[in-house]
Each structure stands twice: as structure tokens, then as C-alpha cells.
Amino acid sequence: MPAGGFSVSAPSGVEFEAKITPIVIISCIMAATGGLMFGYDIGISGGVTSMDDFLGKFFPAVLRKKQEDKESNYCKYDNQGLQLFTSSLYLAGLTATFFASYTTRRLGRRLTMLVAGVFFIVGVIFNGAAQNLAMLIVGRILLGCGVGFANQAVPLFLSEIAPTRIRGGLNILFQLNVTIGILFANLVNYGTSKIHPWGWRLSLSLAGIPAVLLTLGALFVMDTPNSLIERGRLDEGKAVLKKIRGIDNVEPEFNEIVEASRVAQEVKHPFRNLLQRRNRPQLVIAVLLQIFQQFTGINAIMFYAPVLFNTLGFKSDASLYSAVITGAVNVLSTLVSVYSVDRVGRRMLLLEAGVQMFLSQVAVAVVLGIKVTDHSDNLGHGWAILVVVMVCTFVASFAWSWGPLGWLIPSETFPLETRSAGQSVTVCVNLIFTFVIAQAFLSMLCHLKYAIFVFFSAWVLVMSLFVLFFLPETKNVPIEEMTERVWKQHWFWKRYMDDDNHHVVNGKITANNGASV
Ligand code: BGC
């Protein structure tokens, strides 16, 4: 029996009837292409900023410094302008997501994805045709707006449309696309770095492919029943529910969404509502998950893998090659998560990965600490391979844990009334910390040297302890029943749930004493 005297009308584990229909799978695959664009943007900048043609055109000072090669190994790319190129996208995205919160609520998940697609297309045009730094940055900003809108709408779309028992796996299609986008970008950079002097232009222009895919996807999919019902389109919502679940009797799930949406209608200021005590657990967890995800240090690797491998003494070709390897490991390991997240659960993946990430980071720090001095030319073949293997071990564990779950968990834990606002905060905090790492990493590498990996490993320890004690399991819980089945049962978070009088479970509204109302 649940703790705290609350009654639930369905024993845990019972779920609504639903078939896994082709339409659900196809819709999810289409929507998830929003992740492709995010990944491509993450992956492309590292390679482009190590191309001499690009540096010569936009950052001649960096090129000069690189060619003089008198700088310390750890410091040769330390330039704020260059970092701003990478970071401007994240700054734009974190602002845009608040507008996207409004559109996901009022216009729906689908139209918000469409807006994202249009931003992406215009951004790509600016970037590919850039004649000066201003055009380059404007393009990055437009891409950032696209990221803000897409990362807001896509995870919500996936979590809402998916049948409960495979919700995790379907949501992770977003992250799978992120990783494919990164890998695609790495491969493109590998090829275009040999095309002079306009290879970088091709790299930036090929982002048009994921941009168009998302736009087309958004034109074809239907909106989620939750979003339709939230906007008062009840009949349409029910029809969509029947179609995607592949059954006629959708009444219990429909009623539950209607009730969740009734509660949502009463909320006039979603962001203010988010700050209420009973929304504290979801909010704290969403915010911390994003901070933790970024402080695993993943983007230090993702953005700067080519730069990092260069620093390790690989020549520039080999460094892109290594980035391709980490990219492939990232994609394949995400598949592990798609498969296992609804079987072993979220917590298990995060805890296992914590151990693996910690050990691999410490190993990298030790090798670099002993072997790479400021002006040594080469790490030595064997050691370099060891570093690449350890980096891959780290990336693999991130890819089946913090990568996908950082997006999945916030998108499935907020109640409908704060889901859009909660997702905005999620995206915003994610991008703030992505920005912080992007902006600070090269300077940190220059000052902390190998100890940068010790820094990140300490964070991994902290986040794993947090998961152990404070993160509840959300596997197999219907999305509109999280309050009852998760938060009100948790040893710590249940104390925040005491001011909630009514709730819905399996389509029935019940009072806190368990009576149906
Ligand atoms: C993170 C990104 C990261 C990517 C790597 C995503 O979940 O949000 O910041 O670059 O995973 O695969």
C-alpha cells in the first residue's frame, strides 16, 4: 500500500490497453529527427574550428598562434572569440525555449516542431553562405532558436505519444538521433577538411539535411492526444488516441488525460505554478539532471574531440579519425539504452554508468598527467590508444545513461499542467551548462591540464550518489500517474505532496482518502 495514506485505484504495474502500432513508431521516428539537428550542430563546430581555411577566414589570430606552435600543448586553441562561435547557439537556444514553452502549450507539440524546422533551414542558409563573422554568428543564433524549439517539443511529443511500456525506448530515439547527428557531423568534417578552401562551408551547409527532415516530419505527424485535449480538441484527441493505440476502448486513458487537462486549464501562470511546493521534486530533479548531465564532461569530449586529440599529439587527420570512433561508440551505446531502459529501468542504467564513467576519467587523467607535458610532442602510440579506449569507455557509459535519461526523465515526470514550463526549464538549464562547458573548456584545459578529468570525475561521484538516494524509478508508470505512483511513494519527495487534494488514477478521480469523487 502506498505510504502516506493515499489510495491508488490501480495496482502498480497495471497499464492502459495499447498496441504498439506502426503509426506510433513512424511518428516517433519522424519527430525524433529533431535530435539529428541538435547533434549535428554539436558535432560540427569542433571539426570546423580546427580547419585552417576556416580559422584563416574568421579567426586569423588563432591560426597564427596555431602555426607558430610555441604555445603550450594544452593552450593553443584558447580563444574567446572562437569559443563564442560554438557557444552562441546555446545562448540563443536557452532564450528561445521560453517562447517554445508558450507554443507547445498553445499551438501544440507538432507546430512547435515545425517552427524549429524553419529556424534550422534559415540558420543553415546563413551559415553556409557566411561572408563574415557576423553572418556566421547570426546563423548559429538561428540554429540555436531551432534547438530551443525542437528540444522543447520533441521529447514531450515522444513521451506523450508512446505507450507506457515502451515510453523510455521511444523517447530515447531523440537521443539516438542526437548521437547520429554528431557522428554524421564528424564524418562530414573528416571528408571536408580535405577540400580547400571551402570544405568548412560544405560542413555547415549539410546541416540542411536534418533541417529538412525535421520540417517534413513535423508536417506529417499528428499532434499528441494530450496536447489536443489540453487545447480543448477533445474529439480529435480521442480519435488520435484510438489510432495510435490501435484499439477502440481508449476511455480510461482518455479520461485520465481529460482530467489532467482540466487541472492544467486552471493554471494561469505555468511558470509560477512550477515554483509551488508540490512541483518541487520534479523541478529540482529536472534542473539537477541537466547540470549533472553536462558536468559528466561529455561535451568537453564532443565539442573538442578533434582539438583534444590534437593536443594529445595526433596529427589533425588522426584526430578526426578518433572523433569518428567516439561518435560511433556514442550511437551504438545509445541503442543499449533504447533496448534496456524499459526493462532494467532508469536508475540501474545511471548507477552502472556512474562507476564506469568515474573509472575511465580517472584513468585518462592519470595517463595524461604522467605522459603529456606542456611541450612534449607525442604521447606515444600505446598510451594514445589507451586514452582513446578510455575515452570510448566513458562515452559508451554516458550514451546509455545520462545522455538519454537527461532528456527522458524530465519529459515524463511533470504533470500536464507544468509539463511545458518544466520542459522549458529543462532545456534552458541544459543549454546554460552546455554553454558554460563550451565557453570554459579550452581555458580549463589550458589551466587545469589533465586535472580537468579529475574535476569531472568528482562530479560523476556526486551525481551517482544523488541518483542512489533521490531519483525515483519511473519505468512502466503511465505519464499522467506519476504524482500518485512515484512522488507520493518516495521516501524523501512525498513530503512535498501533502497539499494536493485530488488526483486521477486510471481515469478515476480520487480524493486523498482513496474515495472516488
Ligand atoms: C547532451 C548533449 C551531448 C550529447 C552527446 C546529449 O544528451 O544533451 O549535450 O552533446 O548528448 O551525445
Residues whose N, C-alpha, C, O or C-beta is under 5 A from the ligand:
A	BS01	BGC	I42 T179 N299 M302 W402 G403 P404
